[in-house]
Amino acid sequence: MLKIAILVRKETADRCTGKGCLRSFFSKTESFSRYRNIEIELIGFFHSGGDLDYKLAKMKEAGVQVIHVSTCMRAKHEGYEKLVKKIGKNFDVIGYTHGSRDGKTRATESVTGKCRVL
């Protein structure tokens, strides 16, 4: 079973229900369509605020292999590329959750290292 976490933008989480990300995860559509024939488990749904290093360490301890960085992070997070590279040191990274693969303002396809933004 593939263990997955979703990282959302703190400021968006203050007003967002997570409906789009969770709908895509549970229906295996949009960025999660790659798992149609794979058993997946959602281990964490967390935001970028607070002690992110601690949260990432907890996700690693829990066996998370892939972190989907939410669509809102890609569109609005100031340090998106730096964040994705950081996460990519320990996880595979998918750079969106729902909506267009190309995103609202960024169309990052890949980053160096282990990180794959698909």
BELBEL-V971335 format. One record per pair of residues at least 12 apart in sequence whose ideal C-beta (glycine too) atoms are under 8 Angstrom apart, sorted by the first residue. I is the first residue (numbers start at 0). GAP is how many residues later the second one is. If there is no record, write none. Layout:
BEGIN
i:I gap:GAP
i:I gap:GAP
END
This chain:
BEGIN
i:0 gap:38
i:0 gap:39
i:0 gap:40
i:1 gap:33
i:1 gap:36
i:1 gap:37
i:1 gap:38
i:1 gap:39
i:1 gap:63
i:1 gap:64
i:2 gap:37
i:2 gap:38
i:2 gap:40
i:2 gap:59
i:2 gap:60
i:2 gap:61
i:2 gap:62
i:2 gap:63
i:3 gap:21
i:3 gap:31
i:3 gap:36
i:3 gap:37
i:3 gap:38
i:3 gap:39
i:3 gap:60
i:3 gap:61
i:3 gap:62
i:3 gap:63
i:3 gap:64
i:4 gap:37
i:4 gap:38
i:4 gap:39
i:4 gap:40
i:4 gap:41
i:4 gap:54
i:4 gap:59
i:4 gap:61
i:4 gap:62
i:4 gap:63
i:4 gap:86
i:5 gap:12
i:5 gap:15
i:5 gap:19
i:5 gap:36
i:5 gap:38
i:5 gap:39
i:5 gap:40
i:5 gap:61
i:5 gap:62
i:5 gap:64
i:5 gap:91
i:6 gap:39
i:6 gap:40
i:6 gap:41
i:6 gap:60
i:6 gap:61
i:6 gap:62
i:6 gap:63
i:6 gap:66
i:6 gap:80
i:7 gap:13
i:7 gap:37
i:7 gap:38
i:7 gap:39
i:7 gap:40
i:7 gap:62
i:7 gap:64
i:7 gap:65
i:8 gap:38
i:8 gap:39
i:8 gap:61
i:8 gap:63
i:8 gap:64
i:8 gap:67
i:8 gap:68
i:9 gap:37
i:9 gap:38
i:9 gap:39
i:9 gap:40
i:10 gap:65
i:11 gap:35
i:11 gap:58
i:11 gap:60
i:11 gap:61
i:11 gap:64
i:12 gap:34
i:12 gap:36
i:15 gap:56
i:17 gap:27
i:19 gap:51
i:19 gap:77
i:19 gap:78
i:19 gap:79
i:20 gap:24
i:20 gap:47
i:20 gap:49
i:20 gap:50
i:20 gap:76
i:20 gap:77
i:21 gap:23
i:22 gap:75
i:23 gap:73
i:23 gap:74
i:24 gap:15
i:24 gap:17
i:24 gap:43
i:24 gap:72
i:27 gap:12
i:28 gap:69
i:29 gap:66
i:29 gap:67
i:29 gap:68
i:29 gap:69
i:30 gap:37
i:30 gap:63
i:30 gap:65
i:30 gap:66
i:30 gap:67
i:30 gap:70
i:30 gap:87
i:31 gap:36
i:31 gap:65
i:33 gap:60
i:33 gap:84
i:42 gap:16
i:42 gap:19
i:42 gap:20
i:42 gap:21
i:43 gap:14
i:43 gap:15
i:43 gap:18
i:43 gap:20
i:45 gap:13
i:47 gap:25
i:47 gap:29
i:47 gap:35
i:55 gap:31
i:55 gap:34
i:55 gap:35
i:58 gap:32
i:59 gap:30
i:59 gap:31
i:63 gap:27
i:64 gap:26
i:64 gap:27
i:65 gap:25
i:65 gap:26
i:65 gap:27
i:65 gap:28
i:66 gap:20
i:66 gap:24
i:66 gap:25
i:66 gap:26
i:66 gap:27
i:67 gap:25
i:67 gap:26
i:67 gap:28
i:67 gap:29
i:68 gap:14
i:68 gap:15
i:68 gap:18
i:68 gap:24
i:68 gap:25
i:68 gap:26
i:68 gap:27
i:68 gap:28
i:68 gap:48
i:69 gap:26
i:69 gap:27
i:70 gap:25
i:70 gap:26
i:70 gap:27
i:70 gap:28
i:70 gap:32
i:70 gap:33
i:73 gap:21
i:73 gap:22
i:73 gap:29
i:73 gap:30
i:73 gap:31
i:73 gap:32
i:73 gap:34
i:74 gap:28
i:74 gap:29
i:74 gap:30
i:74 gap:31
i:75 gap:29
i:79 gap:26
i:79 gap:28
i:80 gap:27
i:80 gap:30
i:83 gap:24
i:83 gap:27
i:83 gap:31
i:83 gap:33
i:84 gap:26
i:84 gap:27
i:84 gap:28
i:84 gap:30
i:86 gap:28
i:87 gap:23
i:87 gap:25
i:87 gap:26
i:87 gap:27
i:87 gap:28
i:88 gap:24
i:88 gap:25
i:88 gap:26
i:89 gap:24
i:90 gap:23
i:90 gap:24
i:91 gap:22
i:91 gap:23
i:91 gap:24
i:92 gap:18
i:92 gap:22
i:92 gap:23
i:92 gap:24
i:93 gap:22
i:93 gap:23
i:93 gap:24
i:94 gap:13
i:94 gap:22
i:94 gap:23
i:100 gap:17
END
